[in-house]
Amino acid sequence: MRYSKYNAVRTKVNGITFASKREAYRYNQLLLELQSGKITDLTLQPVFKFPCGIKYIADFKYTEKGKTVYEDIKGFKPPVFNLKMKCFKFHYPNEELKITK
């Protein structure tokens, strides 16, 4: 078994490989919410490229109560994460970004 630098264990669900067990678990929760109609338009790994050359990849994107939500699963926040969040909030001030532990 191969571990990441943050000791996350890659986990496969429905043929999709996730970076961690926590991310795979959240994906299963979102699938249930999608089936129940609580959310719509579930997308995996939306990419944001900022003019400063920084790229940020969230884990999930979905619509809840008519609002687009971007969600990132973090067990550990690497040092560059704060910079990426500042870029996201600056360039997308009206978008919601949920950080789930």
C-alpha positions as CSV (number, residue, x, y, z in Angstrom):
1,M,0.0,0.0,0.0
2,R,1.3,3.4,-0.9
3,Y,1.0,6.4,1.4
4,S,1.0,10.1,0.5
5,K,3.3,12.6,2.2
6,Y,0.5,13.4,4.7
7,N,-0.1,9.6,5.4
8,A,-3.5,9.7,3.7
9,V,-4.5,6.3,2.3
10,R,-5.8,6.4,-1.3
11,T,-9.3,4.9,-1.4
12,K,-11.4,3.7,-4.4
13,V,-15.2,4.2,-4.6
14,N,-17.2,3.3,-7.7
15,G,-14.0,3.1,-9.7
16,I,-12.9,6.6,-8.6
17,T,-9.7,6.9,-6.6
18,F,-9.7,9.5,-3.8
19,A,-6.7,10.9,-2.0
20,S,-7.9,9.8,1.4
21,K,-10.5,7.7,3.2
22,R,-12.0,10.9,4.5
23,E,-12.5,12.3,1.0
24,A,-14.0,9.0,-0.2
25,Y,-16.4,8.9,2.8
26,R,-17.5,12.5,2.1
27,Y,-18.1,11.5,-1.6
28,N,-20.5,8.7,-0.4
29,Q,-22.3,11.2,1.8
30,L,-22.7,13.6,-1.2
31,L,-24.0,10.8,-3.4
32,L,-26.7,10.2,-0.8
33,E,-27.6,13.9,-0.7
34,L,-27.6,13.9,-4.6
35,Q,-30.0,10.9,-4.7
36,S,-32.3,12.5,-2.1
37,G,-32.4,15.8,-4.0
38,K,-30.7,17.8,-1.3
39,I,-27.9,18.8,-3.7
40,T,-27.6,18.8,-7.5
41,D,-24.8,19.1,-10.0
42,L,-22.1,17.2,-8.1
43,T,-18.7,17.6,-9.8
44,L,-15.3,16.3,-8.7
45,Q,-12.1,18.3,-8.5
46,P,-13.0,21.7,-10.0
47,V,-9.8,23.6,-11.0
48,F,-9.1,27.3,-10.4
49,K,-6.2,29.0,-12.1
50,F,-5.4,32.4,-10.6
51,P,-3.6,35.1,-12.6
52,C,-0.6,35.0,-10.2
53,G,0.2,31.5,-11.5
54,I,-1.3,29.5,-8.6
55,K,-3.6,26.6,-9.2
56,Y,-6.1,25.4,-6.7
57,I,-8.1,22.2,-7.0
58,A,-11.1,21.8,-4.7
59,D,-12.4,18.3,-3.9
60,F,-16.1,18.8,-4.8
61,K,-18.5,21.3,-6.4
62,Y,-22.3,21.0,-6.0
63,T,-25.4,23.1,-5.8
64,E,-27.3,23.4,-2.6
65,K,-30.4,25.5,-2.2
66,G,-29.6,27.2,-5.5
67,K,-26.1,28.2,-4.4
68,T,-22.9,26.8,-5.7
69,V,-20.7,25.3,-3.0
70,Y,-17.0,24.3,-3.4
71,E,-15.8,21.9,-0.7
72,D,-12.3,20.8,0.3
73,I,-11.5,17.9,2.7
74,K,-8.5,18.7,4.8
75,G,-7.0,16.6,7.5
76,F,-3.8,18.7,7.4
77,K,-3.4,22.2,5.9
78,P,-0.1,22.5,4.1
79,P,1.6,26.0,4.3
80,V,0.6,27.0,0.8
81,F,-3.1,26.3,1.5
82,N,-3.6,29.7,3.2
83,L,-2.2,31.5,0.1
84,K,-4.6,29.5,-2.1
85,M,-7.6,30.4,0.1
86,K,-6.7,34.1,0.0
87,C,-6.5,33.9,-3.8
88,F,-9.8,32.1,-4.0
89,K,-11.6,34.6,-1.7
90,F,-10.1,37.5,-3.7
91,H,-11.1,36.2,-7.1
92,Y,-14.4,34.6,-6.1
93,P,-15.7,36.7,-3.3
94,N,-19.3,35.6,-3.8
95,E,-18.6,31.8,-3.9
96,E,-18.8,29.6,-0.9
97,L,-15.8,27.4,0.0
98,K,-16.4,24.8,2.8
99,I,-13.3,23.3,4.5
100,T,-14.3,20.0,6.0
101,K,-12.1,18.2,8.5
